Amino acid sequence: MRWFWFVFSLIILSPASPLKAQVIVIDTGHSLAHYGALSASGKTEFSFNQRLAKLIADNLTQAGHQVIRMGEDGKMDFLLNRVRHTDKANLFVSIHHDSIQQAWQDAGRQHEFSGYAVFVSTENPYYHDSLRCALAIGQALQAAGKLPSLYHATAIPGENRPLLDAQYGIHRYDNLAVLKKAQSPAILIEAGVIVNPIEERQLLKPQQVKLLAKTITNAIHNCLS
């Protein structure tokens, strides 16, 4: 009986093996020169992206998938280079962290916005598969206690991204280059709002980042299995 429970615990606690190894491109959004947003404490978005993307890529590799990492060294500034291997991939995932419009930051509204957002493009040749994986990620993040930010659906210049699923934070962004030009299903994840000082502190905690990475990894694994 003890042997049974030992084996059972290994099955429950070990990550599931993929039915078939998949090829997944993990893109670290932005670069050292074009670092994206600045957090509430002045850290670059790229540094947040780099940390989370590495954990996701490592987790997927450990689960048996083949991972192609793009932009991890911070030297990739030409956007379309990021999707050049997607013709051989089953999924492209671009990792980002979020900001809000500068006018709203100047007005002190940083505390009003938090949470994740997921984007897909209807111009992607595998839009329906992209949406399926986006929903899997949104559902997994909610199950892990995360809430979606609907900021990008706000009807103001520069935003106004149509919501495909408000409950799970899935947005449509048709002309986003890496989503539109990818030759595989493609999604972009904004993992949290780093201009919000409370959310930034959470996103700097190693255990929180590990939980976020594990949640996204499992969702990717499940949507491709």
Phi, psi and omega per residue, in radians:
M1 nan -0.727 3.116
R2 -1.065 -0.698 3.125
W3 -1.083 -0.683 3.104
F4 -1.037 -0.840 -3.096
W5 -1.201 -0.537 3.066
F6 -1.113 -0.821 3.133
V7 -1.146 -0.717 3.137
F8 -1.052 -0.729 -3.130
S9 -1.152 -0.608 3.090
L10 -1.135 -0.678 3.130
I11 -1.134 -0.744 -3.087
I12 -1.244 -0.713 -3.000
L13 -1.532 -0.330 -3.127
S14 -1.468 2.523 3.089
P15 -1.118 2.479 -3.118
A16 -1.152 2.449 3.062
S17 -1.381 2.473 3.136
P18 -1.183 2.529 3.038
L19 -1.051 -0.594 3.089
K20 -2.635 2.314 3.129
A21 -1.082 2.319 -3.129
Q22 -1.928 2.735 3.075
V23 -1.745 2.099 -3.041
I24 -2.214 2.215 3.048
V25 -1.607 2.122 3.044
I26 -1.886 1.996 -3.068
D27 -1.781 2.177 3.049
T28 -1.509 1.892 -3.034
G29 -1.093 2.509 3.115
H30 1.226 -2.898 -3.042
S31 -2.725 3.101 3.111
L32 -1.123 -0.696 -3.111
A33 -1.374 -0.640 3.136
H34 -2.084 1.431 -2.844
Y35 -1.508 0.043 3.117
G36 1.418 -2.457 -3.101
A37 -1.364 2.825 2.939
L38 -1.847 2.382 -3.128
S39 -1.288 3.063 3.136
A40 -1.005 -0.560 -3.129
S41 -1.739 0.146 3.051
G42 1.607 0.191 3.090
K43 -1.460 2.614 -3.086
T44 -1.378 2.548 3.037
E45 -1.000 -0.689 -3.113
F46 -0.953 -0.693 -3.122
S47 -1.127 -0.659 3.059
F48 -1.162 -0.791 -3.135
N49 -1.044 -0.763 -3.088
Q50 -1.084 -0.756 -3.121
R51 -1.119 -0.856 -3.089
L52 -1.214 -0.737 -3.132
A53 -1.068 -0.686 3.125
K54 -1.096 -0.774 -3.140
L55 -1.110 -0.742 3.123
I56 -1.102 -0.808 -3.141
A57 -1.062 -0.763 3.126
D58 -1.105 -0.748 3.128
N59 -1.079 -0.763 -3.132
L60 -1.147 -0.671 3.097
T61 -1.101 -0.767 3.121
Q62 -1.104 -0.515 3.114
A63 -1.384 -0.050 3.061
G64 1.794 0.036 3.129
H65 -1.473 2.764 3.006
Q66 -1.618 2.132 -3.075
V67 -1.956 2.261 2.997
I68 -1.850 2.064 -3.113
R69 -1.693 2.306 3.135
M70 -2.130 2.341 3.037
G71 1.330 0.183 -3.034
E72 -1.212 -0.418 -3.131
D73 -1.563 -0.034 3.093
G74 1.388 0.209 -3.056
K75 -1.858 0.046 -3.069
M76 -1.704 1.893 -3.095
D77 -1.894 -0.319 3.117
F78 -1.542 1.989 -2.967
L79 -0.961 -0.786 -3.004
L80 -1.238 -0.259 2.999
N81 -1.101 -0.449 -3.072
R82 -1.204 -0.392 -3.099
V83 -1.897 0.240 -3.004
R84 -1.231 -0.333 3.125
H85 -1.789 0.141 -3.031
T86 -1.271 -0.260 3.070
D87 -1.172 -0.277 3.116
K88 -1.858 0.094 -2.992
A89 -1.870 2.756 3.013
N90 -1.635 -0.327 -3.131
L91 -2.859 2.464 3.022
F92 -2.010 2.254 -3.139
V93 -2.255 2.092 3.105
S94 -1.816 2.212 -3.049
I95 -1.777 2.192 -3.135
H96 -2.399 2.965 2.946
H97 -2.290 2.678 -2.828
D98 -1.782 2.800 3.035
S99 -2.306 -2.982 2.962
I100 -2.331 2.931 -3.087
Q101 -1.034 2.541 -3.054
Q102 -1.031 -0.657 3.136
A103 -1.071 -0.622 3.129
W104 -1.303 -0.599 3.034
Q105 -1.122 -0.754 3.136
D106 -1.083 -0.507 3.126
A107 -1.485 0.033 3.082
G108 1.329 0.524 -3.050
R109 -1.685 0.257 -3.059
Q110 -1.000 -0.644 -3.085
H111 -1.245 -0.194 -3.099
E112 -1.380 -0.246 -2.967
F113 -2.212 2.286 3.092
S114 -2.752 2.929 3.067
G115 1.841 -3.141 -3.064
Y116 -1.763 2.885 2.992
A117 -2.558 2.537 3.127
V118 -2.190 2.410 -3.057
F119 -2.170 2.499 2.986
V120 -2.381 2.870 3.110
S121 -2.101 2.295 3.055
T122 -1.256 -0.209 3.086
E123 -1.436 -0.207 3.090
N124 -1.185 2.403 -3.089
P125 -1.150 -0.234 3.125
Y126 -2.132 0.826 -3.043
Y127 -0.987 -0.810 -3.052
H128 -1.139 -0.649 3.059
D129 -1.202 -0.641 3.075
S130 -1.053 -0.812 -3.122
L131 -1.114 -0.683 3.136
R132 -1.066 -0.764 3.134
C133 -1.251 -0.614 3.083
A134 -1.069 -0.760 3.117
L135 -1.134 -0.678 3.109
A136 -1.068 -0.693 3.137
I137 -1.222 -0.787 3.112
G138 -1.049 -0.739 3.130
Q139 -1.152 -0.710 3.138
A140 -1.165 -0.704 3.127
L141 -1.125 -0.709 3.088
Q142 -1.129 -0.716 3.123
A143 -1.100 -0.454 3.106
A144 -1.519 0.073 3.078
G145 1.663 0.126 3.119
K146 -1.548 2.651 3.126
L147 -2.064 2.569 -3.134
P148 -1.368 2.545 2.951
S149 -1.649 2.245 3.126
L150 -1.827 0.304 -3.098
Y151 -0.959 -0.709 -3.037
H152 -1.243 -0.194 3.058
A153 -1.536 -0.063 -3.132
T154 -1.071 2.369 -3.068
A155 -1.411 1.221 3.079
I156 -2.341 2.734 3.118
P157 -0.984 2.358 -3.141
G158 1.606 -0.211 3.101
E159 -2.144 -2.130 3.071
N160 1.043 0.697 3.102
R161 -1.473 2.131 -3.083
P162 -1.037 2.431 3.078
L163 -1.488 2.220 3.027
L164 -1.583 -0.506 3.081
D165 -2.686 1.781 -3.090
A166 -1.163 -0.621 -3.093
Q167 -1.074 -0.676 -3.064
Y168 -1.890 0.145 3.010
G169 1.249 0.618 -3.114
I170 -1.704 2.139 -3.092
H171 -1.989 2.705 3.028
R172 -1.773 2.228 3.104
Y173 -2.419 1.461 -2.924
D174 -1.107 -0.683 -3.005
N175 -1.696 0.193 3.047
L176 -1.173 2.075 -2.885
A177 -0.974 -0.831 -3.036
V178 -1.211 -0.454 3.093
L179 -1.411 -0.734 -3.088
K180 -1.211 -0.685 -3.006
K181 -1.617 -0.198 3.127
A182 -1.074 2.434 3.113
Q183 -1.734 0.657 3.068
S184 -2.724 2.951 2.946
P185 -0.935 2.505 -3.024
A186 -2.537 2.407 3.089
I187 -2.411 2.657 3.015
L188 -2.131 2.306 -3.112
I189 -1.990 2.186 2.908
E190 -1.693 1.890 -2.924
A191 -1.385 -0.299 3.140
G192 3.058 2.883 -3.063
V193 -1.699 1.752 -3.015
I194 -1.388 -0.175 3.038
V195 -1.412 -0.210 3.011
N196 -1.436 1.995 -3.031
P197 -1.074 -0.545 3.125
I198 -1.218 -0.797 3.135
E199 -1.198 -0.624 3.094
E200 -1.019 -0.776 -3.133
R201 -1.053 -0.670 3.082
Q202 -1.128 -0.742 -3.088
L203 -1.282 -0.162 3.057
L204 -1.646 -0.143 3.128
K205 -1.423 2.139 -3.085
P206 -0.944 -0.711 -3.108
Q207 -1.169 -0.612 3.105
Q208 -1.194 -0.691 3.118
V209 -1.166 -0.697 3.099
K210 -1.094 -0.722 3.106
L211 -1.111 -0.762 3.118
L212 -1.067 -0.794 3.142
A213 -1.113 -0.747 3.138
K214 -1.121 -0.715 -3.138
T215 -1.094 -0.804 3.135
I216 -1.164 -0.729 3.118
T217 -1.007 -0.873 -3.111
N218 -1.073 -0.671 3.130
A219 -1.151 -0.729 3.092
I220 -1.082 -0.848 -3.137
H221 -0.973 -0.828 -3.075
N222 -1.196 -0.664 -3.091
C223 -1.278 -0.312 3.127
L224 -1.752 -0.191 -3.079
S225 -1.372 nan nan
